[in-house]
Each structure stands twice: as structure tokens, then as C-alpha cells.
């Protein structure tokens, strides 16, 4: 008796090729190479979801440091002063304040300097 696979094989291949749309050359047309590339791409996507968080944190730190130096202090002294003052703003919010509201950031620097 022969094996009847219905549309499973075709569907599985179509799913891989759909994910591989836009890849260069055979990676978007040939099932075997497309499957390898899609697996690798999914690994990159998983890794980079983690790395995006790191990149944003380093961006926030760079912005806070730049704003702190404009106010005559350094990043580490500023953060330490805020911690000692009991300020619980995270780096994302501090970076946003530094960019959007320099006056408020200057007040935070003064608060950090008094407790440092």
C-alpha cells in the first residue's frame, strides 16, 4: 500500500520558503538551502532580541553621561549621588529627561551633588 501524505510535505516546504522571502539567490528558492538559512536567521533573531536590550542600555548611559558632563559631573558620580539620595529613576527615564528637559536634569544633578 502506498503512503498518502495529503499536503503535509508541500505545506511544510511552502512555510520554509515563505519565511525565506527576500533572501539572496538560492536561499529564497531552494528548500534545503532556505531551511538552513531560515534556521540560522531565527537563531540571529533570538540572539539579537537579547542584544537589543544591551544596546539600548548603553545608549541611555551614553546620553546620561553626556548630559552629566555638561553639568560638570561624571556619569558614575551622578548615578552614585542619585542612589544615595534615594532617587529610583531608571536609566531609560533619566536619558529621556536629559534629552527632553535639560532644566529638570540639571536639578537632578544638583540633587546628586548634594548627597554625593
matplotlib code that plots the C-alpha trace (Angstrom):
import matplotlib.pyplot as plt

x = [0.0, 1.3, 1.9, -0.6, 0.9, -2.0, -0.5, 1.9, 5.1, 4.1, 2.8, 6.0, 8.1, 5.9, 6.2, 10.0, 10.1, 7.6, 10.0, 12.9, 11.3, 13.8, 16.9, 19.5, 19.9, 19.0, 18.4, 15.0, 14.2, 15.7, 14.2, 17.3, 19.4, 16.4, 15.8, 19.4, 19.3, 15.9, 17.2, 20.2, 18.1, 15.9, 19.0, 20.1, 16.7, 16.7, 20.2, 19.5, 16.3, 18.7, 21.3, 18.8, 18.3, 22.0, 22.4, 19.6, 21.1, 24.5, 22.8, 21.0, 24.2, 26.0, 23.2, 23.2, 27.0, 27.0, 24.3, 26.0, 29.3, 27.5, 26.5, 30.0, 30.0, 30.5, 28.1, 29.4, 29.3, 25.8, 24.4, 26.0, 24.6, 21.1, 21.3, 22.4, 19.6, 17.1, 16.1, 14.7, 14.5, 15.9, 18.4, 15.7, 13.8, 17.0, 18.1, 14.7, 14.8, 18.4, 17.3, 13.8, 14.1, 17.7, 16.5, 15.0, 18.2, 20.2, 18.1, 18.7, 22.5, 22.3, 20.4, 23.1, 25.9, 24.4, 24.2, 27.5]
y = [0.0, 3.4, 6.3, 9.1, 12.3, 14.7, 18.2, 17.9, 17.9, 20.7, 22.8, 22.3, 23.4, 26.3, 27.5, 27.5, 29.2, 31.8, 32.6, 32.8, 35.5, 38.3, 36.2, 36.3, 33.6, 30.0, 30.8, 32.1, 29.4, 26.1, 24.3, 22.8, 26.0, 28.0, 25.7, 26.1, 29.9, 30.2, 28.3, 30.5, 33.6, 32.5, 32.0, 35.5, 36.9, 35.2, 36.4, 40.0, 40.3, 40.0, 42.3, 45.0, 45.4, 45.8, 48.3, 50.5, 50.4, 51.5, 54.3, 55.6, 55.5, 57.5, 60.1, 60.4, 60.8, 63.5, 65.5, 65.0, 66.3, 69.4, 69.9, 69.5, 65.9, 62.4, 59.5, 57.4, 60.3, 61.3, 57.8, 57.3, 60.6, 59.7, 56.3, 58.0, 60.4, 57.6, 58.5, 55.5, 56.7, 54.2, 54.9, 54.9, 57.7, 59.6, 59.6, 60.8, 63.7, 64.5, 64.8, 66.4, 68.6, 69.8, 72.0, 69.1, 67.1, 70.0, 69.8, 66.1, 66.8, 69.3, 66.7, 64.1, 66.6, 67.4, 63.8, 62.6]
z = [0.0, -0.8, 1.6, 1.2, 2.7, 1.8, 1.5, 4.5, 2.6, 0.3, 3.2, 5.2, 2.3, 1.5, 5.1, 4.9, 1.6, 2.8, 5.7, 3.3, 1.1, 0.3, 0.8, -1.9, -4.6, -3.9, -0.2, -1.2, -3.8, -2.9, 0.0, 1.5, 1.5, 2.5, 5.5, 6.7, 6.3, 8.0, 11.0, 11.2, 10.8, 13.7, 15.8, 15.0, 15.8, 19.2, 20.0, 18.8, 20.9, 23.9, 22.4, 21.7, 25.4, 25.9, 23.1, 24.5, 28.0, 26.6, 24.6, 27.7, 29.7, 26.9, 26.9, 30.7, 30.7, 28.0, 29.9, 33.2, 31.8, 30.5, 34.1, 35.5, 36.8, 35.5, 35.0, 37.9, 40.4, 39.2, 39.5, 42.9, 44.1, 42.9, 44.6, 47.9, 47.6, 47.2, 43.7, 41.9, 38.3, 35.9, 33.1, 30.4, 32.2, 33.1, 29.4, 28.3, 30.8, 29.7, 26.1, 26.5, 29.6, 30.4, 33.2, 35.1, 34.5, 36.0, 39.1, 39.3, 39.0, 41.9, 44.0, 43.2, 44.1, 47.5, 48.5, 46.9]

ax = plt.figure().add_subplot(projection="3d")
ax.plot(x, y, z, "-o")
ax.set_aspect("equal")
plt.show()
